[in-house]
Amino acid sequence: IGYLVLAGPDPDDPHTHHQPPQSVDGWDAGNLDGVRLGVCTPWLEHADPPVVAACRSAVDAFRDAGASIVEVDVPELALLRTVHMVTIASEMQASQLSGWAERRKRIGHDIRLNMAITRHATSGDYIHAQRHRTRFCRQWAELLGRVDAVLIPATACTAPPLRPAALRTGDSDLATGDRIM
């Protein structure tokens, strides 16, 4: 239902005008017979114990509702996360090029700090990441030909508390950021 509210065309965003119609028909049926859900155990278990426990509970609930649980392999997970980090950091930089000087003071210190760090990524870093991304997208398309969805933790850990000075000075914890992603 949340997806239905968020998805679809936005009259103020021309990039969304050609999205297909959304449907959540049967969302409340509770029967997942015939649904194949992939689980990549190393990915699921690369999380803090409470996250792993919640995910295992969700897998059991899907199985109890009739879904088939299929063990799947997602190779090169660490590289996949790095490619994702380089991609979003580079695209964040590019999206802020125009008007950054005027907006800079309205942006939180943490974002400014991350922008300063990611400014050192090169175009070569981005291109290299996109070459891997193309391969990863092909692998995921093949994987999703075998299962209807892959169950993974939304995050490997809960967000850590903000350090006391973070709002005033910024805070960049790329290791935790990588783990959250």
Backbone as JSON, one array per atom type, in Angstrom:
{
  "sequence": "IGYLVLAGPDPDDPHTHHQPPQSVDGWDAGNLDGVRLGVCTPWLEHADPPVVAACRSAVDAFRDAGASIVEVDVPELALLRTVHMVTIASEMQASQLSGWAERRKRIGHDIRLNMAITRHATSGDYIHAQRHRTRFCRQWAELLGRVDAVLIPATACTAPPLRPAALRTGDSDLATGDRIM",
  "N": [[0.84, -1.18, 0.0], [1.96, 1.2, 0.81], [3.87, 1.45, -1.22], [2.18, 1.8, -3.41], [1.14, 4.32, -2.88], [3.44, 5.88, -3.12], [4.47, 5.32, -5.66], [4.28, 5.74, -9.26], [3.27, 8.28, -11.69], [4.41, 11.64, -11.26], [3.13, 14.78, -11.51], [4.83, 16.96, -11.43], [7.3, 16.01, -12.07], [8.91, 15.19, -14.82], [10.33, 12.87, -15.41], [8.95, 10.78, -14.38], [6.66, 10.34, -15.8], [6.08, 8.21, -17.54], [5.64, 5.86, -16.2], [4.45, 2.55, -15.5], [1.01, 1.62, -14.74], [0.12, 1.12, -11.31], [-0.58, -1.62, -9.11], [-2.05, -3.28, -6.38], [-3.5, -5.55, -6.16], [-4.93, -8.2, -4.41], [-3.35, -7.99, -2.17], [-4.05, -8.47, 0.44], [-4.6, -11.14, 0.68], [-3.06, -13.11, 1.93], [-2.07, -15.55, 1.15], [0.62, -17.16, -0.15], [1.12, -19.13, -2.0], [2.93, -20.61, -4.59], [4.67, -18.5, -4.89], [8.04, -17.7, -5.22], [10.7, -17.17, -3.18], [13.86, -15.85, -2.83], [16.72, -16.45, -0.8], [19.73, -15.28, 0.26], [21.92, -16.59, 2.17], [24.55, -15.82, 3.25], [24.39, -13.02, 2.91], [22.1, -12.35, 4.35], [22.96, -13.08, 6.89], [25.03, -11.36, 7.36], [24.78, -9.26, 9.26], [23.73, -7.45, 12.18], [22.96, -9.36, 15.15], [20.17, -8.94, 16.14], [18.93, -8.0, 13.79], [19.33, -10.12, 12.04], [17.8, -12.07, 13.37], [15.2, -10.95, 13.14], [14.92, -11.03, 10.36], [15.08, -13.79, 9.88], [12.74, -14.57, 11.17], [10.87, -13.3, 9.51], [11.32, -14.73, 7.11], [10.43, -17.27, 7.94], [7.73, -16.63, 8.37], [6.88, -16.01, 5.76], [7.29, -18.5, 4.57], [5.44, -20.01, 6.06], [3.15, -18.85, 5.06], [2.98, -19.99, 2.62], [4.92, -19.55, 0.66], [7.68, -20.57, -1.39], [10.91, -21.08, -0.29], [14.01, -20.33, -1.52], [17.39, -21.03, -1.7], [19.8, -18.74, -2.76], [22.58, -17.52, -4.68], [24.52, -14.66, -4.41], [26.98, -13.29, -5.91], [30.06, -11.61, -5.06], [29.4, -9.65, -3.05], [30.62, -7.67, -1.38], [31.98, -6.08, -3.24], [29.78, -5.23, -4.7], [28.5, -3.54, -2.83], [30.46, -1.55, -2.62], [30.51, -0.54, -5.24], [27.93, 0.48, -5.32], [28.15, 2.5, -3.36], [30.12, 4.21, -4.52], [28.71, 4.95, -6.81], [26.33, 6.27, -5.84], [27.49, 8.33, -4.36], [28.93, 9.74, -6.3], [26.85, 10.51, -8.02], [25.38, 12.05, -6.27], [27.18, 14.17, -5.9], [27.24, 15.2, -8.55], [24.59, 16.02, -8.85], [24.47, 18.22, -7.27], [26.04, 20.21, -8.32], [25.2, 22.58, -9.67], [24.44, 25.6, -8.27], [25.44, 25.02, -5.75], [27.05, 26.64, -4.08], [25.27, 28.58, -3.15], [23.37, 27.03, -1.79], [24.83, 25.65, 0.08], [25.22, 26.52, 2.81], [22.75, 25.98, 3.9], [22.67, 23.31, 4.06], [23.13, 20.39, 6.03], [25.89, 19.85, 8.29], [26.92, 17.24, 8.26], [26.26, 16.28, 5.71], [27.64, 18.13, 4.14], [30.24, 17.47, 4.9], [30.45, 14.82, 3.95], [30.11, 15.37, 1.23], [32.45, 16.81, 0.75], [34.34, 14.79, 1.14], [33.61, 12.89, -0.83], [34.09, 14.33, -3.09], [36.57, 13.74, -3.98], [36.44, 11.5, -5.5], [36.98, 10.15, -8.72], [36.23, 10.64, -12.24], [36.98, 8.35, -13.51], [36.72, 6.49, -11.43], [33.94, 6.44, -11.21], [33.14, 5.54, -13.79], [34.34, 3.01, -13.81], [32.91, 1.83, -11.71], [30.38, 1.81, -12.91], [30.71, -0.01, -14.96], [30.97, -2.38, -13.51], [28.46, -2.27, -12.34], [26.73, -2.65, -14.5], [27.25, -5.34, -15.07], [26.43, -6.45, -12.62], [23.71, -5.8, -12.68], [22.85, -7.39, -14.82], [23.34, -9.92, -13.69], [21.48, -9.82, -11.59], [19.09, -9.66, -13.01], [19.06, -12.19, -14.19], [18.94, -13.75, -11.86], [16.44, -12.93, -10.84], [14.87, -14.1, -12.68], [14.64, -16.61, -11.77], [13.55, -16.51, -9.22], [10.88, -14.82, -7.47], [11.37, -12.69, -5.8], [14.05, -11.41, -3.79], [14.89, -11.95, -0.51], [16.25, -9.79, 1.74], [18.06, -8.17, 4.4], [16.91, -4.91, 5.19], [18.71, -3.21, 6.22], [21.94, -3.65, 7.69], [22.35, -3.04, 10.28], [21.09, -1.22, 13.1], [20.63, 2.32, 13.08], [23.29, 4.19, 14.4], [23.48, 6.09, 17.5], [23.46, 9.67, 17.24], [26.48, 11.44, 17.49], [27.35, 13.78, 20.06], [28.42, 16.27, 19.04], [27.77, 16.18, 16.39], [25.64, 17.5, 14.96], [26.5, 20.1, 15.01], [29.1, 20.12, 13.94], [29.25, 18.2, 11.98], [29.46, 14.78, 10.86], [31.06, 12.02, 9.71], [30.79, 8.79, 9.08], [31.82, 6.54, 7.36], [32.16, 3.77, 7.36], [30.04, 2.78, 8.92], [27.98, 3.83, 7.38], [28.33, 2.35, 5.03], [27.73, -0.16, 6.06], [25.06, 0.2, 6.81], [23.93, 0.5, 4.31]],
  "CA": [[0.0, 0.0, 0.0], [2.89, 2.33, 0.81], [4.44, 1.56, -2.56], [1.15, 2.34, -4.28], [1.06, 5.75, -2.6], [4.67, 6.54, -3.57], [4.8, 5.02, -7.06], [3.46, 6.33, -10.31], [3.72, 9.56, -12.21], [4.32, 12.89, -10.5], [2.96, 15.81, -12.53], [5.93, 17.92, -11.38], [8.57, 15.35, -12.41], [8.72, 14.56, -16.13], [10.98, 11.55, -15.46], [8.03, 9.75, -13.87], [5.41, 10.36, -16.57], [5.86, 7.0, -18.33], [5.63, 4.67, -15.35], [3.25, 1.74, -15.69], [0.05, 1.72, -13.64], [0.45, 0.31, -10.15], [-1.69, -2.41, -8.58], [-1.78, -4.12, -5.22], [-4.57, -6.53, -6.1], [-4.66, -9.4, -3.64], [-2.34, -7.75, -1.12], [-4.52, -8.94, 1.74], [-5.01, -12.55, 0.58], [-2.33, -13.9, 2.92], [-1.67, -16.82, 0.58], [1.76, -16.97, -1.05], [1.35, -20.35, -2.78], [3.49, -20.36, -5.92], [5.66, -17.42, -4.85], [9.39, -18.19, -4.94], [11.5, -16.13, -2.54], [15.26, -16.2, -2.69], [17.45, -16.03, 0.39], [21.18, -15.41, 0.19], [22.25, -16.71, 3.59], [25.66, -14.96, 3.69], [23.94, -11.63, 2.96], [21.17, -12.24, 5.47], [23.68, -13.23, 8.16], [26.03, -10.29, 7.5], [24.02, -8.21, 9.94], [23.73, -7.58, 13.63], [22.07, -10.46, 15.57], [18.72, -8.66, 16.14], [18.47, -7.87, 12.41], [19.28, -11.5, 11.52], [16.64, -12.73, 14.0], [13.98, -10.41, 12.52], [14.85, -11.55, 8.99], [14.74, -15.22, 9.96], [11.32, -14.62, 11.52], [10.13, -12.95, 8.3], [11.42, -15.87, 6.2], [9.52, -18.29, 8.46], [6.35, -16.19, 8.14], [6.61, -16.17, 4.33], [7.18, -19.95, 4.33], [4.16, -20.42, 6.64], [2.08, -18.34, 4.2], [2.95, -20.8, 1.4], [6.0, -19.25, -0.27], [8.83, -21.46, -1.46], [12.15, -20.37, 0.04], [15.07, -20.88, -2.37], [18.73, -20.48, -1.42], [20.39, -18.16, -3.96], [23.94, -17.01, -4.54], [24.75, -13.31, -4.93], [28.43, -13.18, -5.83], [30.76, -10.33, -4.94], [28.59, -8.71, -2.27], [31.42, -6.53, -0.92], [32.19, -5.21, -4.4], [28.47, -4.64, -5.02], [28.29, -2.42, -1.92], [31.39, -0.48, -2.99], [29.99, 0.03, -6.49], [26.76, 1.28, -4.94], [28.63, 3.69, -2.64], [30.75, 5.11, -5.5], [27.66, 5.46, -7.71], [25.46, 7.28, -5.22], [28.29, 9.49, -3.97], [29.22, 10.5, -7.52], [25.61, 11.12, -8.51], [25.06, 13.11, -5.31], [28.04, 15.29, -6.26], [26.8, 15.77, -9.83], [23.28, 16.67, -8.7], [24.61, 19.44, -6.48], [26.98, 21.13, -8.94], [24.58, 23.87, -9.95], [23.88, 26.3, -7.13], [25.96, 24.51, -4.48], [27.56, 27.73, -3.23], [24.12, 29.24, -2.51], [22.68, 26.08, -0.91], [25.78, 25.02, 0.99], [25.0, 26.88, 4.22], [21.49, 25.41, 4.36], [22.86, 21.86, 4.11], [23.72, 19.96, 7.29], [27.34, 19.65, 8.3], [27.25, 15.87, 7.89], [26.2, 16.16, 4.25], [28.77, 18.9, 3.6], [31.45, 16.69, 5.12], [30.45, 13.72, 2.98], [30.33, 15.96, -0.09], [33.87, 17.13, 0.65], [35.07, 13.53, 1.0], [33.32, 12.24, -2.11], [34.6, 15.17, -4.16], [37.83, 13.18, -4.43], [36.2, 10.41, -6.46], [37.28, 10.6, -10.08], [35.33, 10.14, -13.28], [37.39, 6.97, -13.73], [36.08, 5.68, -10.38], [32.53, 6.31, -11.56], [33.03, 4.68, -14.97], [34.67, 1.65, -13.37], [31.76, 1.34, -10.94], [29.26, 1.56, -13.82], [30.99, -1.27, -15.67], [30.56, -3.44, -12.58], [27.02, -2.16, -12.14], [26.09, -3.3, -15.65], [27.37, -6.79, -14.86], [25.56, -6.81, -11.49], [22.31, -5.72, -13.14], [22.61, -8.59, -15.63], [23.25, -11.04, -12.75], [20.22, -9.72, -10.86], [18.0, -10.01, -13.93], [19.06, -13.66, -14.28], [18.47, -14.25, -10.57], [15.0, -12.68, -10.72], [14.19, -15.04, -13.57], [14.47, -17.86, -11.02], [12.75, -16.25, -8.02], [10.04, -13.63, -7.59], [12.01, -11.62, -5.02], [15.13, -11.85, -2.91], [14.7, -11.4, 0.83], [17.49, -9.32, 2.34], [17.82, -7.14, 5.41], [16.88, -3.54, 4.68], [19.96, -2.64, 6.72], [22.65, -4.64, 8.5], [22.41, -2.59, 11.67], [20.28, -0.04, 13.38], [21.42, 3.55, 13.01], [23.9, 4.51, 15.7], [23.11, 7.41, 18.02], [24.28, 10.8, 16.79], [27.46, 11.94, 18.46], [26.88, 15.09, 20.54], [28.84, 17.4, 18.21], [27.5, 15.91, 14.98], [24.8, 18.52, 14.33], [27.24, 21.35, 14.93], [30.34, 20.01, 13.18], [29.18, 17.15, 10.97], [29.95, 13.48, 11.26], [31.11, 11.11, 8.57], [31.17, 7.46, 9.49], [31.59, 5.8, 6.12], [32.07, 2.34, 7.64], [28.65, 2.52, 9.32], [27.16, 4.12, 6.2], [28.44, 1.19, 4.17], [27.0, -1.25, 6.71], [23.63, 0.5, 6.72], [23.51, 0.22, 2.93]],
  "C": [[0.88, 1.24, 0.0], [3.51, 2.55, -0.55], [3.43, 2.2, -3.52], [1.03, 3.86, -4.11], [2.27, 6.49, -3.2], [4.93, 6.39, -5.06], [3.89, 5.79, -8.01], [3.93, 7.71, -10.7], [3.48, 10.73, -11.24], [4.2, 14.0, -11.52], [4.11, 16.82, -12.56], [7.28, 17.3, -11.75], [8.41, 14.6, -13.73], [9.38, 13.19, -16.25], [10.05, 10.44, -15.01], [6.79, 9.57, -14.74], [5.11, 9.06, -17.32], [5.9, 5.74, -17.5], [4.35, 3.87, -15.59], [2.29, 1.92, -14.52], [0.41, 0.74, -12.52], [-0.81, -0.44, -9.68], [-1.21, -3.18, -7.36], [-2.91, -5.14, -5.04], [-4.12, -7.76, -5.33], [-3.68, -9.23, -2.51], [-2.76, -8.34, 0.22], [-4.91, -10.42, 1.75], [-4.3, -13.42, 1.61], [-1.85, -15.24, 2.41], [-0.55, -16.58, -0.42], [2.09, -18.24, -1.82], [1.86, -19.96, -4.17], [4.52, -19.24, -5.96], [7.0, -18.01, -4.44], [10.22, -17.03, -4.41], [12.92, -16.62, -2.33], [15.85, -15.66, -1.4], [18.92, -16.3, 0.13], [21.68, -15.4, 1.63], [23.45, -15.85, 4.01], [25.25, -13.48, 3.8], [23.04, -11.43, 4.17], [21.92, -12.26, 6.8], [24.78, -12.2, 8.36], [25.33, -9.06, 8.09], [24.14, -8.45, 11.44], [22.71, -8.65, 14.04], [20.58, -10.1, 15.62], [18.14, -8.52, 14.73], [18.34, -9.26, 11.79], [18.05, -12.22, 12.08], [15.33, -12.24, 13.37], [13.82, -10.95, 11.1], [14.48, -13.03, 8.98], [13.25, -15.4, 10.28], [10.46, -14.29, 10.3], [10.15, -14.1, 7.29], [10.47, -16.98, 6.64], [8.06, -17.91, 8.19], [5.97, -16.33, 6.66], [6.44, -17.65, 3.99], [5.83, -20.45, 4.85], [2.98, -19.95, 5.79], [2.06, -19.05, 2.84], [4.06, -20.52, 0.41], [7.06, -20.35, -0.24], [10.07, -20.62, -1.19], [13.28, -21.09, -0.7], [16.39, -20.22, -2.0], [19.32, -19.98, -2.75], [21.79, -17.65, -3.64], [23.99, -15.62, -5.15], [26.25, -13.08, -4.8], [28.9, -11.74, -5.64], [29.97, -9.26, -4.17], [29.38, -7.49, -1.82], [31.66, -5.56, -2.07], [30.89, -4.52, -4.79], [28.2, -3.43, -4.13], [29.21, -1.25, -2.27], [30.94, 0.22, -4.26], [28.8, 0.93, -6.2], [27.19, 2.59, -4.27], [29.26, 4.69, -3.62], [29.69, 5.74, -6.4], [26.84, 6.54, -7.03], [26.25, 8.51, -4.8], [28.59, 10.37, -5.19], [27.97, 11.2, -8.04], [25.13, 12.22, -7.57], [25.88, 14.36, -5.65], [27.52, 15.99, -7.52], [25.49, 16.53, -9.68], [23.38, 18.0, -7.99], [25.52, 20.48, -7.12], [26.39, 22.53, -9.14], [23.98, 24.45, -8.67], [24.39, 25.84, -5.77], [26.39, 25.64, -3.56], [26.41, 28.42, -2.48], [23.44, 28.32, -1.49], [23.56, 25.58, 0.22], [25.48, 25.29, 2.46], [23.69, 26.32, 4.78], [21.57, 23.89, 4.5], [23.54, 21.49, 5.43], [25.21, 19.69, 7.16], [27.73, 18.24, 7.87], [27.25, 15.69, 6.38], [27.36, 16.93, 3.62], [30.07, 18.12, 3.75], [31.54, 15.53, 4.13], [30.67, 14.22, 1.56], [31.81, 16.28, -0.28], [34.7, 15.86, 0.45], [34.86, 12.94, -0.39], [33.76, 13.07, -3.3], [35.9, 14.61, -4.74], [37.66, 11.96, -5.34], [36.41, 10.95, -7.86], [36.23, 10.08, -11.06], [35.68, 8.69, -13.6], [36.79, 6.03, -12.7], [34.63, 5.4, -10.75], [32.35, 5.35, -12.75], [33.32, 3.23, -14.6], [33.5, 1.04, -12.59], [30.59, 1.0, -11.86], [29.47, 0.29, -14.64], [30.61, -2.46, -14.78], [29.05, -3.45, -12.42], [26.27, -2.84, -13.27], [26.11, -4.81, -15.49], [26.45, -7.23, -13.72], [24.08, -6.78, -11.9], [21.94, -6.95, -13.97], [22.46, -9.82, -14.71], [21.92, -11.02, -12.0], [19.04, -10.07, -11.75], [17.91, -11.53, -14.09], [18.5, -14.27, -12.99], [16.96, -14.09, -10.45], [14.19, -13.44, -11.77], [13.92, -16.36, -12.87], [13.62, -17.71, -9.77], [11.94, -14.97, -8.24], [10.62, -12.43, -6.86], [13.13, -12.25, -4.21], [14.93, -11.15, -1.58], [16.07, -11.05, 1.41], [17.15, -8.34, 3.45], [17.79, -5.76, 4.74], [18.14, -2.8, 5.12], [20.61, -3.69, 7.61], [22.67, -4.27, 9.98], [21.43, -1.44, 11.87], [21.19, 1.18, 13.34], [22.01, 3.85, 14.38], [23.41, 5.87, 16.2], [24.02, 8.49, 17.44], [25.26, 11.18, 17.88], [27.06, 13.36, 18.84], [27.24, 16.26, 19.62], [28.41, 17.27, 16.76], [26.66, 17.0, 14.3], [25.55, 19.83, 14.14], [28.42, 21.27, 13.96], [30.28, 19.02, 12.03], [29.79, 15.87, 11.49], [29.94, 12.61, 10.02], [31.65, 9.78, 9.05], [30.88, 6.55, 8.29], [31.48, 4.3, 6.35], [30.64, 1.98, 8.05], [27.71, 2.78, 8.15], [27.16, 2.95, 5.23], [27.65, 0.02, 4.74], [25.49, -1.04, 6.65], [23.11, 0.21, 5.32], [23.55, -1.26, 2.63]]
}
